[in-house]
Every structure is written in C-alpha cells, then in structure tokens.
Amino acid sequence: MKFPRPRRILLYVLLILFAFAYLLPFWTCITTSFKTEKAVIETVPVQPASPTLEPWMEALDIMGRPLLNSLTFTLFATIFSCFIGSINGYVLSKIRFKGSDIIFLFFSIGIFIPYQTVLIPLVLTISRLGLYNSIEGLILTHTAYGIPICTLLFRNFYKDVPDSLIMAAKTDGAGTLTIYRRILLPLSSAPFVVAGVFQFTSIWNDFLFGLVLARGSEALPASVALANLRGTTTAFWNVQMAGALWYALPVIIVYLILGKYLMSGYMAGAVKG
Amino acid sequence: MKDSVIALLILLPSVLLVGYFVYASIGWNVIVSLSNWEGLEPSYTIVGFRRYVELFYDPVFWISLKNNLLLILLFVPSSILLGLFLAILLDMKVRAEGVFRTIYLLPFALSFVITASLWAWMYDPKVGVINILLEKVGLGFLQSGWVTDSSIAMYCVILALTWQFSGYTMLIFLAGIRSIPESQVMAAEVDGAYGFSLYRRIIIPQLKFSSLAAFVILMVFALKGFDFIYVLTGGGPGGWSTFVLPLEMFRETFTMTHFAYGAAIATVLFVIVMVIVVPYLYMSSRRREE
C-alpha cells in the first residue's frame, strides 16, 4: 500500500511514537538500574544520572545462584523436550498406523490445559519422587509439559518433507530408526532452532512451576528470585531493575539474534503459556 | 518388527509421561476437589460436590470471576484492536519494518515477572515515571496511586497487559494480511479501493481466522494468567481488588492449605478454558483439512 508523501510522514510519526511507548518501560528500567538510591529519588526516571554499577553487583549477589539454576534446568529440559518432540513428530507424520490421529489429539490437548488444574497433583508427585526443590524435578516437569508443543512443532515440519524420500530409503532397506537418523535428522536444523528457541524462552520465563516446586537456594529459579526481590523492602528500585535486567538478558540476546525463529514458534504455539 | 509396533514403542514413553502429568493429574485434581482434604495431610475421603457449592457463597470467588470477565471484556478487545492497527501500519511498505516489529513484540518475549517489575516501577506513586512525567508536563492533577489505588488497580493491570500482548496480536494479524493473495489486493486497487477503505473492504473481512485465533489465545490468557498479577499487585490492594481465579486457586491451596477447595476452583477454571479451546481446536483442524 503506497500513500502520498504527507501521509507517509504521518505514518512514520505514528510508528515512532508507538516505538517510544513500547520502549519507555525498558528505558526507565535501564537508567534506574545504573543509579544510586539517592539519584533514583532525586532525578527524573527517564534521565540517566551519576552512573554506578553498584545495583548490578548487588542484584547479582542475590540472583547469581538462581540464574545458574535457571540456566541448568532450562538447557536440559529444552534439549530433552526437543529430541523427544522430534522423534514423536517423525513417527506421527511419516508412519501410518491405527490411532496415530488420536495420539496426536492426545498430545495437542496437553498444550492448552491451564496448569492450575495439575498443580496439586504435580507438587505431590514431585515430592513423592523426592525431587521437591531440586533441579531434576524442574527438568522432569518442564520436559513433560514441553513434549506436547514440541511434538506439534516437529510434526508440522516433517509433514512437508516429501514421502518419496522416505520411500526411497525404505526400498534401500533402511529401518524406521535409520530413516529418522539418516534422512529426517539432517533436515531438521530449522525446526530444532524454532522449537529450541521457543522452549528455551518459555521455560526460562516460567514462574508458576518454579514457585510451587522450589523453596531453598538449591533449585530456586531466577523468576522466583526476582519476584522475591520485589517482595522485600531491602531491595530498592535500582536493585530490582538491575535484577530484572540480569534475568531478561539471556532472552533479549536470543530474541535479538533468533527473533525470526521465535516468531514462527509463537505462530505455531498459539494457546500455550 | 512391523512399523506400527516400532511407532508405538517410540511413542510409549511420551504417552506415559503426558498421560500421567496431564490426564491422570486432571483426574486426580477432580478427586481432590470432591474430598474433604484440608491442611497439610492428604485426605481422600469423598464428600461430594460440597466445595463447588461453597464457591457460590464465597465473595472472593465472585470478585475473582468478575475480574477475569473484566480482562475478557477490556484487555482482549484492546489488545486485538491495537495489534490490528499496528499490523495495518506495518503493512504499508514501511522502511525498517523489522525494527518496528522487533520493538513492538519485545515485551511479549519476556517473562511476566520482568514486565510486572517494570510496571510496578512505572506505576510507583512517589518516584515512578508516570507520576513524575505527568508533573513535569503540567498534568500533575492526573497523578494517582495507580496500582496502589484499589478503584483503578485492575485498569492499570489491563493497560500493562495490553502493552505486553499487542505485539503478539500484531504478529498474528500481520501473518494473516500477508497470506491474502496479492492479486486480490491489486484487483481491489484497480477498482478504486484505496488506503484505509481498502483495508476495511478487502483485507479486514479476510482476517476472520486470524481474529478468531487472537480472540481464543487472549481469552485463555485472560482466564489462566497468574504470574503478572501475582507479581505486580499480589491480588491487592484493599484485599482482593485485582484477584483473579488463578490467584484465588493459589491462595486457597498453598497459603490456606484448603486443598479440596483449591482443586475445585482449578476444576472450574479448567472447564471454562476447555469450553473455549475445544471448539477452536476442532475448527482449526477442520480448516487445515480444507
């Protein structure tokens, strides 16, 4: 759609105004995170003043261990759920067998349930397995609830791989698993990036599971640590904002580098979250 | 071995995991909701639908339900309209479209704990940006307690959530607009459809499925969203002014240890969400087959 010049100027003015509105919370967060407590009270929030790294250091003292915890369970659960989703997606799209549609529906519904409905059984299960307040418990939980969406993402991708490729390999005598390893896996870098980025950000951003499955520092996720920071009176705004930025940093980096893939994950992963 | 046997063997671990953590857990939750379990010691003596009846007499349940409805009535349409507007702006052959898109979608990529922290700071009555900027530009009379004022706290939540989700609805609509065949748009232009009338007459009517997807996604979020409100207001101020069903479920279960009652709230939430999601899943699978 092309507009005459004066209208195009108006268009860009609007787009830029919106961009300012969307960025304002981030901008004040960044300026505040570099201020001393005194400067936070005395200066205008949007204006940078007397820069100091003190709040970042203070926030890292509190958030350091939780950030490592989050990184550990997020990476493991992302890898596990992606590999399981990949092989499931292959089986559900390329092998014809009775019940395959029903199993797919069985997984799909798992994407949409509100997690409140499974919260009590989940806490009981994880406790009974002796995994309460452990990284392993969080890996198991995030992997289990990640399987449905990963299966869906990979199935939708493998559906478009031509059947003739599979047939050709079959006539050469390749078995089911060999076909997956030799033919589909080498074609799968795109869906692995999409599912991987999607899983990484959703698990990293999770709050609810961390809140009910972890207490002490051994497994506390960064999301819960940041929320706790808000609850205290000792951490002033500059420390809270620095903490928020520490926790946001990995996702912002992933978003800026691999945003395109994250967007296709969002389009496919619709109602999850 | 036959292919179908291998297929089932491969799927078996996942089916067991999802079967346990999703389906068996939903059933387990229903059983808890029918029991008399209160306190930390589990109890599975079935007492029937007593907890569900109690819901009717619980004022906090009704306040929470009312706030969930408020989210559906205000947050959902505002995010959809703003997202649609941004998508139309970005569709006008904008230079640096990718930069704008990245900026508008950034809030949605981040954890609710982060966005809630940012908005808590924005809304701070004493030193927060909003009140200070209002004063600087001579609009000091508009200053307010924002999330600390129970009469407007829920609207502050809705504004912040619209900021976070409108980039996502923009993405859905932009994909919808881009999937309309170029030839149709050109034909309409030849017929003299121009500018916003082109969108009103040709493009927006074809965004039915995008709109449906956006509606369902946002409505489900409006019902089950927990993190953002929990971190921003904790359900307050003034006790329950921003309480929603997921918060009420969490408080009853994990703070008050009324496990049966919390499970009943979760079951109600599950039923409402499924009433929205199942027809949508059915329609989108039909659409895919066409």
Boltz contact constraints between the chains, C-beta under 6 A:
constraints:
  - contact:
      token1: [A, 1]
      token2: [B, 92]
      max_distance: 6.0
  - contact:
      token1: [A, 11]
      token2: [B, 92]
      max_distance: 6.0
  - contact:
      token1: [A, 15]
      token2: [B, 89]
      max_distance: 6.0
  - contact:
      token1: [A, 15]
      token2: [B, 100]
      max_distance: 6.0
  - contact:
      token1: [A, 19]
      token2: [B, 103]
      max_distance: 6.0
  - contact:
      token1: [A, 22]
      token2: [B, 103]
      max_distance: 6.0
  - contact:
      token1: [A, 22]
      token2: [B, 104]
      max_distance: 6.0
  - contact:
      token1: [A, 25]
      token2: [B, 118]
      max_distance: 6.0
  - contact:
      token1: [A, 25]
      token2: [B, 122]
      max_distance: 6.0
  - contact:
      token1: [A, 28]
      token2: [B, 129]
      max_distance: 6.0
  - contact:
      token1: [A, 29]
      token2: [B, 118]
      max_distance: 6.0
  - contact:
      token1: [A, 41]
      token2: [B, 127]
      max_distance: 6.0
  - contact:
      token1: [A, 44]
      token2: [B, 132]
      max_distance: 6.0
  - contact:
      token1: [A, 45]
      token2: [B, 129]
      max_distance: 6.0
  - contact:
      token1: [A, 45]
      token2: [B, 132]
      max_distance: 6.0
  - contact:
      token1: [A, 84]
      token2: [B, 14]
      max_distance: 6.0
  - contact:
      token1: [A, 87]
      token2: [B, 10]
      max_distance: 6.0
  - contact:
      token1: [A, 88]
      token2: [B, 14]
      max_distance: 6.0
  - contact:
      token1: [A, 91]
      token2: [B, 7]
      max_distance: 6.0
  - contact:
      token1: [A, 91]
      token2: [B, 10]
      max_distance: 6.0
  - contact:
      token1: [A, 91]
      token2: [B, 11]
      max_distance: 6.0
  - contact:
      token1: [A, 95]
      token2: [B, 3]
      max_distance: 6.0
  - contact:
      token1: [A, 95]
      token2: [B, 7]
      max_distance: 6.0
  - contact:
      token1: [A, 97]
      token2: [B, 4]
      max_distance: 6.0
  - contact:
      token1: [A, 97]
      token2: [B, 7]
      max_distance: 6.0
  - contact:
      token1: [A, 110]
      token2: [B, 18]
      max_distance: 6.0
  - contact:
      token1: [A, 110]
      token2: [B, 22]
      max_distance: 6.0
  - contact:
      token1: [A, 112]
      token2: [B, 277]
      max_distance: 6.0
  - contact:
      token1: [A, 114]
      token2: [B, 224]
      max_distance: 6.0
  - contact:
      token1: [A, 114]
      token2: [B, 269]
      max_distance: 6.0
  - contact:
      token1: [A, 114]
      token2: [B, 270]
      max_distance: 6.0
  - contact:
      token1: [A, 114]
      token2: [B, 273]
      max_distance: 6.0
  - contact:
      token1: [A, 116]
      token2: [B, 246]
      max_distance: 6.0
  - contact:
      token1: [A, 116]
      token2: [B, 249]
      max_distance: 6.0
  - contact:
      token1: [A, 116]
      token2: [B, 266]
      max_distance: 6.0
  - contact:
      token1: [A, 116]
      token2: [B, 269]
      max_distance: 6.0
  - contact:
      token1: [A, 117]
      token2: [B, 26]
      max_distance: 6.0
  - contact:
      token1: [A, 117]
      token2: [B, 29]
      max_distance: 6.0
  - contact:
      token1: [A, 117]
      token2: [B, 266]
      max_distance: 6.0
  - contact:
      token1: [A, 117]
      token2: [B, 270]
      max_distance: 6.0
  - contact:
      token1: [A, 118]
      token2: [B, 25]
      max_distance: 6.0
  - contact:
      token1: [A, 120]
      token2: [B, 29]
      max_distance: 6.0
  - contact:
      token1: [A, 120]
      token2: [B, 32]
      max_distance: 6.0
  - contact:
      token1: [A, 120]
      token2: [B, 263]
      max_distance: 6.0
  - contact:
      token1: [A, 121]
      token2: [B, 25]
      max_distance: 6.0
  - contact:
      token1: [A, 121]
      token2: [B, 28]
      max_distance: 6.0
  - contact:
      token1: [A, 121]
      token2: [B, 29]
      max_distance: 6.0
  - contact:
      token1: [A, 144]
      token2: [B, 17]
      max_distance: 6.0
  - contact:
      token1: [A, 144]
      token2: [B, 21]
      max_distance: 6.0
  - contact:
      token1: [A, 147]
      token2: [B, 14]
      max_distance: 6.0
  - contact:
      token1: [A, 147]
      token2: [B, 18]
      max_distance: 6.0
  - contact:
      token1: [A, 176]
      token2: [B, 3]
      max_distance: 6.0
  - contact:
      token1: [A, 176]
      token2: [B, 6]
      max_distance: 6.0
  - contact:
      token1: [A, 205]
      token2: [B, 111]
      max_distance: 6.0
  - contact:
      token1: [A, 207]
      token2: [B, 113]
      max_distance: 6.0
  - contact:
      token1: [A, 207]
      token2: [B, 227]
      max_distance: 6.0
  - contact:
      token1: [A, 208]
      token2: [B, 226]
      max_distance: 6.0
  - contact:
      token1: [A, 223]
      token2: [B, 111]
      max_distance: 6.0
  - contact:
      token1: [A, 223]
      token2: [B, 113]
      max_distance: 6.0
  - contact:
      token1: [A, 226]
      token2: [B, 113]
      max_distance: 6.0
  - contact:
      token1: [A, 227]
      token2: [B, 113]
      max_distance: 6.0
  - contact:
      token1: [A, 227]
      token2: [B, 231]
      max_distance: 6.0
  - contact:
      token1: [A, 230]
      token2: [B, 117]
      max_distance: 6.0
  - contact:
      token1: [A, 237]
      token2: [B, 121]
      max_distance: 6.0
  - contact:
      token1: [A, 240]
      token2: [B, 117]
      max_distance: 6.0
  - contact:
      token1: [A, 244]
      token2: [B, 114]
      max_distance: 6.0
  - contact:
      token1: [A, 244]
      token2: [B, 117]
      max_distance: 6.0
  - contact:
      token1: [A, 248]
      token2: [B, 110]
      max_distance: 6.0
  - contact:
      token1: [A, 248]
      token2: [B, 114]
      max_distance: 6.0
  - contact:
      token1: [A, 251]
      token2: [B, 109]
      max_distance: 6.0
  - contact:
      token1: [A, 251]
      token2: [B, 110]
      max_distance: 6.0
  - contact:
      token1: [A, 255]
      token2: [B, 109]
      max_distance: 6.0
  - contact:
      token1: [A, 259]
      token2: [B, 102]
      max_distance: 6.0
  - contact:
      token1: [A, 267]
      token2: [B, 175]
      max_distance: 6.0
  - contact:
      token1: [A, 270]
      token2: [B, 217]
      max_distance: 6.0
  - contact:
      token1: [A, 271]
      token2: [B, 217]
      max_distance: 6.0
  - contact:
      token1: [A, 271]
      token2: [B, 220]
      max_distance: 6.0
